[in-house]
């Protein structure tokens, strides 16, 4: 209508099949393939100003591992009145950082989406959503850490504890015997390296154990150190830098790793191990 069409002209297009009605104030050209995103966008157009898709709908449009639910969840501002068939309305006041647009569809930003989904789904599905967000990098690591810190202050909200655990699977330190350690050992073996040993002793020139690598290969003097995890060594060492220098002077090559190294497409650890093994072979061949 803002472009000059009248109500009668719109009705003619609908009656002759040129347009199809998707909802209040929303139409599409006949022949356009129907998609879940199209349905969600039409519901946003037909709702109150500023409405965004949320919960599992927002997870779907953001590209997370989630199919489109049969109904559309929308968040509208408190105080707005809106009822639409096939739509579940949630009322909240979103700050700008909680809003995003994915492929033209206004939606909650990924951190807010994960918090909302945590109240609806079980821990396994929630873990898949978090895994997908980090794998596909729609949730930057910095935002994940901020979200985890914010959740530490949250009390009583449904699903918060499960979301904290799901985030810790990726941004918390790797623990011995934990699922991330098992995944790391399997990943290293899949690259063609021998499975690393656990708690590998690092011995000085006098035969004293001065530290233990979390994972590694003693004969090749290659170790993997978990990020934020400590080597168990003499308490008198003044700093991490001095400790590392002392270990490297013994001919060891140390690589640091955290859970984000387990994401598909991450090549830093694989490349570092390749260089370390090549250097070790050169030393042994001479």
C-alpha positions in Angstrom: 0.0 0.0 0.0 2.9 2.4 0.7 3.9 1.8 -2.9 0.4 2.7 -4.2 -1.4 -0.7 -4.4 -5.0 -0.6 -3.2 -6.8 -3.3 -1.1 -8.7 -4.2 -4.3 -5.6 -4.7 -6.3 -4.1 -7.0 -3.6 -7.4 -9.0 -3.5 -7.2 -9.4 -7.3 -3.7 -10.8 -7.1 -4.8 -13.2 -4.4 -8.0 -14.3 -6.3 -6.1 -14.9 -9.6 -3.4 -16.9 -7.9 -0.5 -14.4 -8.5 0.0 -14.0 -4.8 -0.6 -16.4 -1.8 -1.4 -15.3 1.7 1.1 -16.4 4.4 -0.5 -14.6 7.3 -1.6 -11.2 8.4 0.1 -8.5 6.3 2.3 -11.2 4.6 2.1 -12.6 1.1 4.4 -14.4 -1.3 4.6 -14.8 -5.1 2.9 -17.9 -6.3 5.5 -20.5 -7.2 8.0 -19.5 -4.7 9.1 -22.6 -2.8 7.8 -22.8 0.7 10.5 -22.9 3.4 10.5 -22.8 7.2 12.4 -19.5 7.1 9.7 -18.1 4.9 7.0 -19.1 7.3 9.0 -17.6 10.3 9.6 -14.3 8.5 5.9 -14.1 7.6 5.0 -14.6 11.3 7.4 -11.8 12.2 5.8 -9.5 9.6 2.4 -10.3 11.0 3.3 -9.8 14.6 4.0 -6.7 16.7 6.8 -4.4 15.5 10.2 -5.7 16.7 9.1 -9.3 16.9 11.9 -11.9 16.5 11.9 -15.7 16.2 13.2 -17.4 19.3 14.0 -20.7 21.0 14.4 -23.6 18.6 13.2 -21.5 15.6 16.1 -19.1 16.3 18.4 -22.1 16.6 17.3 -23.3 13.2 17.7 -20.0 11.3 21.2 -19.6 13.0 22.3 -22.8 11.4 22.5 -24.9 14.6 21.8 -28.6 14.6 18.0 -28.2 15.0 15.1 -28.9 12.7 12.3 -26.3 12.4 9.6 -26.9 15.0 6.0 -27.1 13.7 5.1 -23.9 15.4 6.9 -20.6 15.4 8.1 -19.1 18.7 8.3 -15.3 18.7 9.5 -12.9 21.3 7.6 -9.6 21.4 8.1 -6.7 23.9 6.1 -6.8 27.1 2.9 -5.0 27.0 2.3 -5.8 23.3 -0.9 -7.8 22.5 -0.6 -10.3 19.7 -2.3 -13.6 18.9 -1.6 -15.5 15.7 -2.5 -19.1 14.8 0.5 -21.4 14.8 2.6 -19.0 16.8 3.8 -19.2 20.5 4.3 -15.7 21.9 6.9 -15.0 24.6 7.1 -11.5 26.1 10.4 -10.0 27.0 12.4 -6.8 26.4 15.5 -7.6 24.4 18.6 -5.4 24.4 20.3 -4.8 21.0 23.0 -7.4 21.8 20.3 -10.1 22.1 19.0 -9.4 18.5 20.4 -10.7 15.3 19.4 -11.4 11.7 20.0 -14.7 9.9 19.3 -14.9 6.2 16.9 -12.0 6.4 15.0 -13.4 9.4 15.1 -11.4 12.7 16.0 -13.7 15.5 17.5 -13.8 19.0 21.3 -13.8 19.0 22.9 -17.2 19.6 23.8 -16.7 23.3 20.2 -15.7 24.1 18.9 -18.6 21.9 20.9 -21.1 23.9 19.6 -19.8 27.2 16.0 -20.0 25.9 16.5 -23.5 24.5 18.0 -24.7 27.7 14.6 -24.3 29.3 12.9 -26.4 26.7 15.1 -29.3 25.7 17.0 -32.1 27.5 20.7 -32.0 28.2 21.7 -34.2 25.2 19.9 -32.0 22.7 21.2 -28.9 24.4 24.8 -30.3 24.2 24.3 -30.8 20.4 23.1 -27.2 20.0 26.2 -25.9 21.9 28.5 -28.2 19.9 27.0 -27.0 16.7 27.3 -23.3 17.7 31.0 -23.7 18.4 31.7 -26.0 15.4 30.1 -23.6 13.0 31.6 -20.6 14.7 28.2 -18.8 15.0 29.1 -18.5 18.7 32.6 -17.0 19.0 34.8 -18.3 21.8 34.8 -14.9 23.5 31.0 -14.8 23.6 30.9 -18.3 24.9 33.2 -17.4 27.8 31.1 -14.3 28.5 27.9 -16.4 28.5 29.4 -18.9 30.8 30.5 -16.2 33.2 27.0 -14.7 33.1 25.4 -18.1 33.8 27.6 -18.5 36.9 25.6 -15.6 38.4 22.2 -16.9 37.3 20.1 -18.7 39.9 16.8 -20.6 39.6 16.3 -20.3 35.8 15.4 -23.6 34.3 18.2 -25.2 32.2 21.0 -22.9 33.4 23.0 -25.7 35.1 22.7 -27.9 32.0 23.9 -25.1 29.8 26.9 -24.4 32.0 27.9 -28.0 31.7 27.4 -28.0 27.9 29.6 -24.9 27.6 32.2 -26.4 29.9 32.6 -29.3 27.5 34.4 -26.9 25.2 35.7 -23.9 27.1 36.6 -25.5 30.4 40.0 -27.1 31.0 40.5 -30.7 29.8 40.6 -33.1 32.7 42.4 -36.4 32.8 40.1 -39.3 31.9 37.4 -36.8 30.7 35.5 -37.2 27.4 37.5 -34.4 25.8 40.7 -36.2 26.6 39.4 -39.4 25.0 38.3 -37.5 21.9 41.7 -35.8 21.7 43.6 -39.2 21.9 41.3 -40.6 19.2 41.7 -37.5 17.0 45.5 -37.7 17.3 45.4 -41.4 16.3 43.1 -40.7 13.4 45.8 -38.3 12.0 48.2 -41.3 11.8 50.2 -40.6 15.0 50.6 -43.3 17.6 48.1 -43.0 20.4 49.7 -40.7 23.0 50.5 -41.9 26.5 49.0 -40.3 29.6 51.0 -38.4 32.3 54.3 -38.8 30.5 57.3 -38.3 32.8 59.9 -35.7 31.8 63.3 -36.7 33.1 66.3 -34.4 33.5 70.0 -35.3 32.9 70.2 -36.7 36.4 67.3 -39.1 35.9 64.9 -37.1 38.1 61.3 -36.6 37.1 60.9 -32.9 36.9 57.4 -32.7 35.3 54.7 -34.8 33.7 53.1 -34.0 30.3 49.4 -34.6 30.2 49.8 -36.5 26.9 52.8 -37.3 24.9 55.5 -39.7 23.6 58.5 -40.0 25.8 61.0 -41.6 23.3 60.3 -38.7 20.8 60.2 -36.1 23.6 56.9 -34.6 22.4 54.4 -33.5 24.9 50.9 -32.1 24.9 49.9 -29.6 27.7 46.3 -28.9 28.3 45.5 -25.2 28.4 45.0 -24.1 32.0 46.3 -27.4 33.3 49.5 -27.6 35.1 52.6 -29.8 34.7 53.3 -31.4 38.0 56.8 -30.2 38.8 58.9 -28.6 41.4 57.1 -25.9 43.4 60.2 -23.8 43.4 60.0 -22.9 39.8 59.3 -19.1 39.7 57.2 -18.9 36.5 55.6 -20.9 33.7 58.1 -19.4 31.3 61.1 -20.6 33.3 59.5 -24.1 33.6 58.9 -24.4 29.9 62.4 -23.2 29.1 63.9 -25.8 31.5 61.8 -28.6 29.8 62.6 -27.5 26.3 66.4 -27.4 27.1 66.0 -31.1 27.7 65.0 -31.5 24.1 61.2 -31.7 24.6 58.7 -30.1 22.3 55.6 -29.0 24.1 52.2 -28.1 22.4 49.4 -26.4 24.2 45.8 -27.5 23.5 42.3 -26.8 24.7 38.9 -28.3 23.9 38.4 -25.9 20.9 41.2 -27.8 19.1 38.7 -30.7 18.8 36.5 -28.7 16.5 36.3 -29.9 12.9 38.7 -28.0 10.6 41.0 -27.0 13.4 44.5 -27.7 12.0 46.9 -26.0 14.4 47.5 -29.0 16.6 47.8 -31.4 13.7 50.3 -29.2 12.0 52.3 -28.6 15.2 52.5 -32.4 15.9 53.6 -33.0 12.3 56.5 -30.5 12.7 57.4 -31.9 16.1 57.6 -35.5 14.7 59.6 -34.4 11.7 62.1 -32.7 14.0 62.3 -35.7 16.2 63.0 -38.0 13.3 65.8 -35.7 12.1 67.4 -35.8 15.6 67.2 -39.6 15.8 68.5 -40.0 12.2 71.6 -38.1 13.1 
